[in-house]
Amino acid sequence: MTLRLSAQGEVALVGDCSSADAEDLLRHLCAHPEAEIDWRRCQSAHTALVQVLIAATARPIGPPAGEFLARFIAPLLNQDEHRKNGVEGRE
């Protein structure tokens, strides 16, 4: 299983996360909006799952294992941090 959910609210994304994981992640984040998301062992994630992370304004514990996620997706999830520091668009 690529999406591991705990009763305490924690989420772990592991391996290659598919579109089937997106709905479960969305449900879990709706029930646990402050859930910690650990994607350090995530190699890849379907765009549906990435959209859930973006919409939920999630800031996963990372960096992710997959190079594409680390290079292109992780910065999207940290945009607010860049805006607060006044460095948007300077990367």
Sequence and secondary structure as in RCSB ss.txt:
>XXXX:A:sequence
MTLRLSAQGEVALVGDCSSADAEDLLRHLCAHPEAEIDWRRCQSAHTALVQVLIAATARPIGPPAGEFLARFIAP
LLNQDEHRKNGVEGRE
>XXXX:A:secstr
  EEE TTS EEEEEEE THHHHHHHHHHHH TT  EEEEEEEEE HHHHHHHHHTT   BS  SSHHIIIIIHH
HHTHHHHHHHT TT  
